[in-house]
Amino acid sequence: MVGETSDSRGRPSSTTPGTTEEPPSTADLVVIGAGVVGAAAAWFSALAGLRVVVVDRGAVAGGTSGAGEGNVLVSDKEPGPELELAQYSRQVWGEDLGAYGGLWEFESKGGLVVASTPTALDALRTLAERQRALGVDVQEVPGAELHALEPRLTREAAGGALYPQDAQVQPMLAAAHLLRLARRRGAVVRTRTEVVGFLRPGGGRPGDGHAGSPVTGVRTPHGTISAPAVLNAAGTWAGAVAGLAGVELPVLPRRGFVLVTEPLPPATVRHKVYAADYVDAVASSDAELQASPVVEGTGGGTVLIGSTRERVGFDRRPSPPPYGRWPGAPSGCSRCWRRCGRCGCTRASGRTAPTICRSSAPTRAPPDCGTPAATRARASVSRRGRGS
């Protein structure tokens, strides 16, 4: 990635020092945003022979891509444009980018949607039938057979549906490596370079009669970049970026919390497993706090446990209340969560295991806590609350 820095495991780091120098003055395409979407656009555009410049006011994967679960799902999409886009996305990750999948821990693990009641199972069947008619691979799983797919799953569920096409990537690695690949094709990446305005014919700015005229580049504190095409890939900040061009774009952030365990034995969780009501919760536009059970393993061995979603603007601070909202969370669980005095992260631990903390300064939770051992919290501000 930019600067070719790496972490202690030899993987690209999201920190990108020394990349705020003056950008090139011209390009065929300017990409605003160095997350997964911007990085993928840069790679494919560079592959097509375009001169690409990527700018981001922060670091690579510094927004949603640095806090998301990396889902590549078709299972949670209602029929319509979003499902069509998800199917195409799955094809791109699996085929067009298939040769590089190992770089970003691409896993075709499949998704297992679990219905706890007959009523929920009926609703899941209806959704599956509609998805199947549009080419989604979905298989009904009787309640008695769920345990064979996930041995640690409760035996009390009414049934479920298996979606073999569901997959996962490590989004920070994906953004970093895609930009590295793009740079090899000539792309230029400038982090900590904020777009503060757009170029227009005659030097026009929004509000001076030129708002409807074509954009011909971008303005940054480090110089201007002229280009016939500009891509807004700013994620949750896309609305603010569009506003610089006099365009109203209703993109709003939604915060979500996911617990991340310490690395666990392989195949502890084999699929992305989530409750059937997750689909409705994710698609909901409700601003209030919502929670639905989701659990999945990662290529690095950690297990992600979630998830919540709520409209709180760009507030990324962890807060205890969401943790107690997850089904099965122990009463009074919020007492286990407290701010770390050394690194500022939120920490938790179980009865005996020390906390996972960025400062490597373990503490122990109250002795009456029932929280699963060695977990930490991470906040994700994403467009739809999925972080995918």
MONORUR-V992113 format. One line per field, one symbol per residue. ss: DSSP state (a for helix, b for strand, c for the rest). psi: psi as a letter, one per 40 degrees, with the letter a starting at -180 (. if undefined). burial: # if it has 9 or more other C-alpha atoms within 8 Angstrom, else .. A space follows every 10 residues. Layout:
ss: ???
psi: ???
burial: ???
//
This chain:
ss: caaacbcccc cbcccccccc cccccbccbb bbcccaaaaa aaaaaaaccc cbbbbccccc cccaaacccc bbcccccccc aaaaaaaaaa aaaaaacaaa aaaaccbccc bbbbbccaaa aaaaaaaaaa aaccccccbb bbaaaaaaac ccccccccbb bbbcccbbcc aaaaaaaaaa aaaacccbbb ccccbbbbbb aaaccccccc ccccbbbbbb ccbbbbcccb bbccaaaaaa aaaccccccc cccbbbbbbb bccccccccc cbbbbccaaa aaaccccccb bbbbbbbccc ccbbbbbbbb ccccccccca aaaaaccccc ccaaaacbbc cccccbbbcc cccccccccc cccccccccc ccccbbbbbb bbcccccc
psi: ahefiiaeee ihiehgiffe ihiieiidhh hhhfaddddd dddddddeei hhhhiheaih febddeeief hgiedehiha dddddddddd ddddcdedde dddffhhgei ihhhheiddd dddddddddd ddeeehhhhi hideeddddg deiieeidaa hhgdeiiiih dddddddddd ddddeeihhh ifghheiiii heeiihefee deiiheaihi eeiihhiehh hgfebeeddd ddddefhhhg hiihiiihhh iihiiifdhd ihhiideddd ddeieheihi iihhhiiide eihhhaiiii hfafhehihd dddeehhehi hededehihh edeeihiiia ddiiihidef giiiiideie hiigiiiihh hideede.
burial: ##..##.... .###.#..## ..#...#### ########## #######..# ########## ########## ####..#.#. .###.##.## ####..##.. #.####.### ######.#.# #..##.##.# ##...#.#.# ###..##..# ......#### ########## ########## ###.###### ########## #..###...# #...###### .######### .########. ######..#. ########## ##.#....## ######.##. ##......## #######... ########## ##.....#.# .#####..## ..######.# ....###### #.#####... ...##...#. #.######## ########
//
